[in-house]
Amino acid sequence: MTTMKTSSRRAQASGKFAGKCLALLKKEAGARNLRTANGDLTSLVLLAIIARGSSVVASRKVLDKIKDVFVDWNELRVTRAGQIAFYLTDIRDARQKARTMTDVLGNIFEGTHDLCLHFLEGASAEEARDCLRGLGGLTDEMVTEVILASHSFFHMSADTDVARVARRLAIIGKNTTPGGFERDIVEFLGEERAYQMTFLLKALAESVCHMRAPLCDECALSASCQSARAGE
C-alpha cells in the first residue's frame, strides 16, 4: 500500500511539473488556446491571423461575422482586402491582416484548390507545420497556435529527441523510451495536452536542447531543468 501511495504521489508530482513545463513552452511560443465553433481547419488558420496581437475572444466574433457575410472561403479569397478590413472591427492592423488572409487563401488555392485544407487532415503535426509555413504570410507564432489547436486534425509521435529532452527535464525516468514517454505524458496531461507537449518538446530539441552543447541560456525551461542546473 505504501509503495502504491508513493508511486501515485510521484505520478502526481510529475504531472504537475509537466503541466508547468507545457505552460512555459506555450508562453515562450506566444501560443494561446485557439478554438472555433465548428472545428474547421481553415477557420483556425484565419483566426490565428486575426488574433495575432488582438483578443482571441474579439477575433472569434469577427471571424463569425465574416462567415455570416461571405458564402465560402473562395468568395473571401477574391474579395479586396479593404472590404474585408471593414469587418475586422476593433482589430489591430485590420487592413494588413485582411491582406494576409487573402494572400494565404490565394496560396492554398493555387497549390491545391482545397480551401478547406482537407488534404492536411491526418498529417503529422510536423508535416502540417512545414506546409503552413510554406503558404507565406503566416508567422511562426501563428503556425504554432494552429498546430497546438489541431489535435483533432494532426498527430504527433514522440521520437528519441523528445524522450531525450523529457529525460533531461526529469519529466520521465532516465531509461524511459519514446513509447514510454507517450504512455506517461497522456496519463499526466490527457491526450490533447500530451500532443501539444510532444510537439513543443520536439521543437525545443531542434532549437536549443541539442544532444551535445545544449543552449540552456536560451531555453524557456532552464530554471526548471535539473540538467541545466547541473551543467550537463
C-alpha angles and dihedrals in degrees: 000000000000090000091052092049091049091050091049092051091050091051091049091049091048091049092050091049092047089052091051091050091049092052091050093048092049091049091050090050092048089236121153130183105277118191133169127199098242100031092238112165094217089052089056091052093049092044090053089054095047095042098051103116091357137086114283091216093052090045092054090054091050092049091050089052091051090051090053093050102042124059095220143332091279092060088050090049094058096042119103116257092236091059093048092048088061088071095047092089115185091356118134118244090007097171094047091048091048089053091049090051093054092043093052093046089047092052092049091049094049092049103042113351084229102120090171090061092228089150089069096053110110094020122128116264089246093053090048091048092053092047094049092047088054093058093077124228096056116107121216088254092056092047092050092051090052093047094048091050093049105075088127091057106035137039131217126198126195118242134185092281093054092047091047092055092044090052091050089053090047091234086130133021124278094254098041115129126218088261090051090050091053091051094047098043092053088051091049100043111012125248101290097046090041088056090051092047093050092051094048094046089052090052089048091052091052097046110036114343096077121171090246125031098006114201096236094165089063096046122106089213099049094108090055098039118103092201093052092050090049091049093239 
